[in-house]
């Protein structure tokens, strides 16, 4: 199987976000090379944009947002206009190059024909946290460098500059990690096919608190620090404090919204995919499978759903096989109620149809051809019985026993059986001309229920009508072009069905004491 195609999955749930929770990430049918290129481009672009915005926001706070102590003194003009922008540009270029090389090196296995090795899988799953540490180190270095540079001019600037850069770095690094996790979903899905890491058990409350601290807590702490600086800064003004507080609060609103949006997406993506898949399963689409693209306990949720769906598919397959073995009616009755050995008396109609000359047929034709003929013969019988609410109870070699009226109740079981017998004999003459069959229809009281042992039983009917139908089918071989029926079956049917039958001979059938009045279907 080519990498990137996630077996076995049938139809995928459409939750409006594609296979990976977002249209930006493509779908599972995308080839490996395109997936790798898409992932790399998205990762580098999103992290670069986050870095530029973080640096811009930090510079704005240092230059304008927190006026006091001021960095706009004439003696700092060269630093502000030259060295600070130069450091940012060089740092951005260096960081961009290292990020691109790291991501490409880590994901070079994507698009190949072999699954990732355990080392490659570990490196891929560790990429978001690695990007977080790389960015955070760069921001810490920047905080130290700018603190030293501005501190050489005025030591009072060190807390303001270093804390602003460090705060912006913490927020930007957190956003970078969440963006990397988001962009890596398609690749993570491939990794998790062959490698399952130990889940990182992190509570949703803890994760939400951490995101709040980065996105909103730090800016609020900055507002507090602005007030503290104002207390110890003689040159501080009310306007300056208001501007600083407003800038930090505004930044907190933006960063908090972004971080919470990314955090919620991290949780809602898997949950939404599972919810959509559950809706499909409730509609009977048991081939549904979700793509597992999360390596934490959220991925366990997706895997758990797939295991549940696989169990339902297996159960449905077993139920289908069981229904094919015993009939849909018996299967449904067995599943809905606990079956017990024994039976109850019921009035039912019985069809017994038996091939004429089956021994000669087996001797004259190859075994495979005989089986094909028998299957076509049984196919016609089953179709006509099922279409009228009956149950094919047994295949007895080249004969078939069908019952009408149990376990599903019918308003006119005799009429249904008679109509089914006429239709199947007409179809057999057209569709299976290689054989002829004797068909007998009877009606009466039988015992219907489960017969056998506690660990192996079957549903069947026992009674004189069954024996009579068997004997009647033997008698009907004298004229196998039409079905034969007993008088009770004819008189139990509705008048409209009776008109399709004519009086036949009255004879004592083999093994019986009383004569049986027989009727033949009108040609």
N, C-alpha and C positions, 0 to 999 in steps of 0.2 A: 504494500500500500504506500503511495507517495506520502512523504511527510506533509502534514498540514491538513490531511483529510481524516477526519476524526470518526473512526468506526464506533459502532455500526450504524448509528443514527439514521433514522428515516427523515421525515419532514421535521424541520426545525421550527421552534416556536417563534412567531413574529411578534416581538414586543415593541416594535418601532425603533429599536436600537441596533438591529443586526445581530450577528452571532456573538459579537463581543461587547455589546452594550452601547455601541456608538457607530454611526455610519462612517465616521472618519477612519475606523480601524479595518474596514473591508469586511470580507466574509470568509467562511471556511473553504470555499472553492477556489480562492485565489492561489496562484502558484507560489512556491516557496521564495523564489528570487524577488518577485514583486512584494511579497509580504515583508521580506527583510528590508528592502529599500524603503518601503512605506514606513516601517517602524523606525529606521535610522533617521529619515527626514523629519518625521514627526517629533522624535525625541530631541534632536539637535535644535530644530526650530523652536519648539516650545520652551526648552531650557534657556536658549539664548534670549528669547523674548522676556522670560521671567527675570533673567539676570539684568538685562538692560533696564527694565522697569524698576527693579529693586535698586539698582545703582542711581537711576534718575530720582527716585523718591528719596533716597538717602541724601543725595546732593542737595535736593530742594530743602530738606529739613535743615541741613547744615547751613546753607546759604541764606535761606529766607524763613523757613518754617519756625525755627527756634532762633529768634534774633539775638538773644543775649546768652552768653558772651558772644560778641560778633566776630565773624571771620572775614568781614569785609573791610578790615583796616587796610590802609595803603601799603603797609609793609607785607601784606599777604597777597598782594595782587599777582605776583609771579606764580605763587603756589596755586592760587585759585584758577588762573587763566592758562597755566602751562603744565605744571607738574601733576596736579590732580587729574586733569583730563588725560594726560599722557599715560599716567599709571593705570587709569581705568581702561584706556584703549589697549595697552599692552597686555594687561591682565585678562581682558575679555578675549583678545586674539589667542593668547596662550591657553586659556581655559577652553575656548571653543575647539582649538586643535586637539587638546588632550581628550576632551569629551568625544569628539568624532572618532579619534583613533581607538579609544577604549570601547566605545559602542560597536564600532565595526569589527574590531578584533574579537569581542565577546560573541557577536552574532554571526560570525563568518560561517558557522555550521548550518545556518538557516538556508534552505534552498537546496541542500544536498539530498542524496538518496538514503543516507543513513541517519538513524536517530542520534541525538546528542549523547556523548559520553557522560558519565556521572560528573566528571569535572566540568564539562561544558554546561551541564544542567545547573550545577551549583553556581557557577559564575553568572549565568543568565538570571537566575532568581535573585542573586545578590546585587545585581546591577543598580536597582533603585537606591538601596542603602549606600552603595559605593558612590553614586553620584551625590547623594546627600552629604557624605563625609568630605568628598572632594570640594564641593561648593563651600561648605562650612569652613574648611581649612583656609580656602582662598579669602573668605570674608574676614576671618580672624586675623590673617596676615595683613589684610588691608586696614583693619581697625588698629593694629599695632603700628603700621607704617604711618598712617595719617595722624595717629595720636602723637607719634614722635615728631613728625614734620611740623604740625601745628603747635605742639608743645614747646618746640625750640623758640617759637615766637612768643607764646603766652601759655604758661602751664595751666591756666584756667580753662583753656580750650580743650584740654585732653579728655575730661569726662564727657563733654558734649559730643565731640567728634567721634571718639572711640565707641561710646555707647550707642550713638545713632547708627554707625556703620555695623556694629555687632548686631543690633536689633534688626536692621534691614537684612543682614545676612542670615539670621535665624529664620525669618519669615520666608525669604527667597529660597533658602535651602529646603525648607519644608515643602514649599510649593513645587520645587524641582523634583523632590522624591515622589510626590503624588502624581505629577505629570509623567514621570518615568514609569511608574506602575501602570498608569492608564495606557501609555503608548505600547507597553510590552505585553498587553493582554494576548494578542494573537500568537506571539512567540511563546509566552508562558503556557498557552494551551497545548502547544506541541510538546514542550518539556514534560508537562504533567501526564502525557500519555505513557511515558516510560519511566518516569522518575517521580516519586512522591516524597517530598521532604517532611520532616517532623513539623506538624502545624505549630505556628506561632500563636499561642493562646493569649490573645490580647482582647480584653473586654471592649465592647463598643463604648461604654462609659469612659474608660481610660483613654481610648483613642479620641473621642469627642473632646474630652478635657484638654488633651494635648494640642489638638487643632485650635481650640479656643484660646489657649495660652499663646500660641504663635500668632494667630491672626488678630485677636482682640486684646488679650491680656498684656502683651508687650506694648502695643500703642497706649493702652491705658496707664501702664507703668511709666511710659514716657511722659504722659500728661502730668503724673505725680512729680516726676523729676523736674519738669519745667517749673512747677510751683516751688520745688525745693531750691532749684538754682536761683529763682527770682528772689527768694528770701535772703540769699547770701550774695547777690549781685547788686551792688548799689546802683548801677546804671539801668537796671531792669525797669521797664515801664508797663503800665497796665495793658497798653496796646500790644506790646511785644509778647506778654504772657498770653493774651487772648489769641494772637496769631499762632503761636506755638501750639497751644492747646487745640485750636481748630484744625491745624495741619495734622497733628498726630491722630486726632479723633477721626478726621476724614480718611487718613491712611488706614486706620484700624477698621473703618467700615468696609473699605475696598478689600484689604487683605483678609479680613475675617470672612467676607462673602466668598472670596475666591477659595480659601482653604476649606471652608465648610461645604462649598459646592463640590469640590474635588473629593472631600471626605465622604459626603453623602453619596456621590457617584460610585465610590469604591464599594459601598455597602449595597446601594440600590441596584447596581448593575446585575450582580448575581441573583439578588432576590427577585428582581423583575423578570429575569430569564426563567427562573424556576416557577414563578407565578404563571407566566404565559404557558410554560410547558405543562403545568398541572391542569390548566384550562383545556389544553388539547387532550390530555389523558382522560379528563372527565367526559370528553366528547367521544371517547372510544378509540383515540388515535394512539395506540400503545407503542408505536414505533418512534415516538418522540424521544429526543435526547438533547440535553443542553451541552454546550461547550464548556468544559472546565478550564477556566483561565485564571483562577486565583489559587495561590499556594498556601493560603492560611485556612482558618476554620470556615471562611466563606466558601472556599473551594470544596470543603467537606460537604457543605450544603448541596452544592451542585453535583458532586459525586454521589451523595446519598440519594438524590432524586434519580440519577441515572440507574443506580442499583435497584431502586424501587420500581422504576419503569421496566427494567430488565426482568424483574420478578413478575410483574404484571403481564409482560409479553409471554413469559414462559407459562404462567397460569392460563392465559388465554389460549395458548397453543395446545396445552394439555386438555383444556375444556373442549376445544374444537375437535381434537382427536377423539375424545370421549364421546362427543355428540355424534361423530361419524360412526363410532362403533355401536352405540346403543340407540341412536336417534335423538334428535333435538328435544323432543317432548320428554323422554325419559331423563336425559341429561339435566334439563331444566328442573324437573320434579325432584331429582336426586339432590341437586344443589340447594334448592329452596327449602327442602325438608329432610330431616334425617331419615334415611331409608331403614326399614326394619323387615326382617324375614317374615313371610306370611302374605296373605292376600285377602281381598274382599270380592264378593260376588258382584258382577256387573253384566249388563246386557250390551253386547258388542256385536259388530259385524266383522266377519273374517274372510280374507281372500287367501287362497292357496293356489299358487301357479307353479306348474312343474313342466319342464321341457320334455318333449317327445323325442325318443331316440337319442338321448344324450350319450349312451354307451357307444353306439355306432358312430356318433359325431367324433368322440374322442379317438376312436380307432382309425378313422379315415383322414383326420386332419392333424397337423402338428400341434403340440401342446400349447405353444404360444398363440396360435390362431384360435384355439378353443377358448383360451382365457380371454382373448379380445372379444370373441362373440358373447361369452358369458357376461363380460363387463357391459357391453352394449345392451344386452338383454336386461340386466339388473338396472342399468341407468334409466331405461324407459319405465320400468316398474316403479322404481323409487320416485321418479319425477311425478308420475300420475298419483301415486299414493300421497306424497307430501302436498301436492297442490290441492288436495281435498281434505286436509287435516288428519290423515291417517298416519299410522306408524308402521314402518317396515321393522318387524320384530326379529326376524331371523332370516339368514341365508343358509339354506340347508343343501349344500352342494349345488345342484342345478334347479333347486326350488326356492321359492320365496314365500314367507308367511307375513301377511300384513293384517293389522287390526285397526278398527275404527270405533271410537267411543271411549277409549282409555289409552294413556292416562289423561288425555285431553278430552273433555266432554264435547259431544257434537249434538246438534238438535235433530239431525237425521243421519245417524251413522249407517243405516242400511242403504239409504239412497246414495250417500257418498261412496260407499263401497261398490255398489252396482255401477255407478257412473264411472268410477275409476277403472273397474274391470273392463267395461266396454271401450274406454279410451285407450287403455294399454294394449288391448288385443288389436285394435285398429292400427296403432303405431307400430306394434311388433311386425305386423304384416308388411308394412312399408319400410321400416328402418332396420329390421333384423330378419330378412327373408330366408336366411340360411336355416332357421329353426322354426319349429312349431311348438305350441305349449297348450296344455290343458289347464283351464282356469275355473276354479269353483268358488262360489260366494255363498256364505251361510250367515245366519243370525241367531243369537240365543244367549243364554246365561253362561258365563265362565267365571273362574276365579282368577283375578288379575293381581299380581304382586311380585315380590322378590323371592326367588327360589334359589337355594344353594346352601353355602356355609357362611359363617360370620365373617370370614376373611375373603370369600369369593362367591359372589352371587350375581344374578342377572334378573332383569324384569321380563316377565313372560305371562302368557295366559294359558290356563289349563281348563279343559272342559269338552263336552261332546261336540259343540260347534266347530272346534278346531279339527277334531277327528273327521267330522262330517265333511268339512271343506277339503281335507286331504283326499278322502274317498271320492268326492265329487269331481275334483280335478282329474283323477284317474279316469272316471266315467266320461269326462269332457274330452278326453283324447280321441273319442270316437268322432268328434267334430271339433277339431282344435282351431277352427276359424273364428269361433265366438265363445264368450264365457258362458258358463252354466251356473245356475243359482237354485237354491232351495226355496220352497214355498214360503217359509217364515221370513226369509230375506225380502222376497217380493212384497209380501203383505205389510211388512214393517216400513216400507219406503213410501214416499209421497206419491200421489197418483200420477204426477207428471213423469216420474221415473218408471213407474209400472208399465206405462204404455210402450216402453222400449223393449219389452220382453214378451215372449210368447210361450205357451204351454208346451212342455216337452214330455218325455216319457216318465212313467212312475215305476221305479224298480227298487229292489232291496239291494243296497250297496254292500260291497264286500265288508264283512266284519260287523254288520248291523242286523238287527232283528226285524225292524219295522221298515216298510217301503218308504221311499223318499220321492216326493213329487218334485220334479225338476222343471226348470224354465230355462229357455235359451234366449240370448239377446237377439233382437230383430236385426237382420243385416241391412 
